[in-house]
Amino acid sequence: MTAYERKLTAIDTASSESPYRETIESIKREKQKPAPTDSTASALNQNWMKTLMMMRDKSLSEYLRVIKRKDELYLQLNSLTQTEKTKTVSYTVFLRCYGRNDFGDAVYGVYYFSISPKRDIGKVERLNN
């Protein structure tokens, strides 16, 4: 058999020597096998379902907690008067600092902090680490 004939045989799915034919036959054999019914497969299935149900319950409880918190905030905001809504609670100050270190490299730092109307300064945070 020449190389050309071998290629044709490999491509021909009806040929008994074709790898495609072998794959199709093995798929047919696998389909004919009965599904596993042993207790270990059943136990693994039950474990998998329990895990999925626990994950679903956890996600659902988190979702309900967030919805409840948003509803509470919505009610609080709706109960404010117009003057309370426009009242200044705090000012946020951003500082952008430029400089050079001992090596002559440019140094850039951004900091922010809040100041209340009573002039209390909040915690100073650095934006770039």
N, C-alpha and C positions, 0 to 999 in steps of 0.2 A: 504494500500500500504506500503510495507516495505521500509527501507532506501535504500536498493540495487535497488529496482524498481524505486524509486524516482530519483536516480542517473542516471539510464538508460534512464528515461524519459527526464531528463535535457540534456543528451548528444544527444538524438535522435532529430535531427533537424526537422524531419517530424511531431513530436508530437505537438499537439496544446498547451501543457503545457510547452514546452521548452522555456527558455529565449532566446535562439538563434533564434528560430522561431519568437518570438516577435520582436527582433531586425531587422530581415530580413523584416518583415511586415512593421515596422515603416519606414525603409529605402525606401521601395516601395511606401508608402504613401507620403513621402517627395518628391520623384522623380515626383510623379503625380501632385504635386502642381505647379501652374504656377509661373514663375519668377516674383519677385516684379517689378512693373512698375510705382510705385508712384513717385512723383516729388522729395521727400526727398532722396530716394535711388539714383536717377539720379544726384541730386546735390552733394551727397557725392562722387559718382563716378567721376564727373567733377572736384571736389576739389582734389581728389586723383591724377588724371591725371595731373592737373596743378602743383601740388607739385612735382610729378615725373619729369615733363618737366623742372621745375625750377632747380631741383637738377642736372639734366643732363646738362643743359646749364651752370650751375656754374662749374661743373667738366670739361666740355669741354673748357670753357674759361681759367680755371687754367692750363689745359694741354697745350693749345696753347701758353699761356704766358711762361711756362717753356720751351717749344720747341723753342720759339723765343729767349729766354735768352741763351739757349745752343748754338743755331746757332751763336749768336753774339760773345759768348766766343770762339767758334771754329774759327770764322773769325779773331778775335784778336790774337789768338795763332798762326794761320797759317801765319799771317803777320809779326811775329817776325823773326829777323835774327838769325843765329846760335849763335852768341855771346850774343845776348839778351836772348836767351833761356837758356844759361848756366850761366848767370849772377846771382850772389848771391843776393837775395833780403833781406833776414833776417836769423838770426840764432835763433833757439829755444833752450832755456836752461831749463833743468829739474833739480830741486833740490829735493833730497830725504833726509829728515832730521829725525834722530832718537834721542831720548832722554828719560828722565824719569821726571815725574812730582813730586810734593811734596809728593804724596802718594806712590811713587815707581813704578807706572804703566808705562809701555813702551808707548811712544808717537811716532807716525809715521806721518809725514806730507810730502806731495808731492806738490811742487809749480812749475809753469813754467812761463816763460816770453820770449819775443823776443827781440833781439838786432839787429838793422840795421847795415849795414856796416859803417854808419856815427857815430856809437856808441850810438845811441838813444835807450833807454830802453823803451819797451812797457809796457803795463799794466800787473801787476803780478796777476796771477790767481791761486787759490788753487784747486787742483784736488779732494782731499778728504775733505768732509765737516765735 
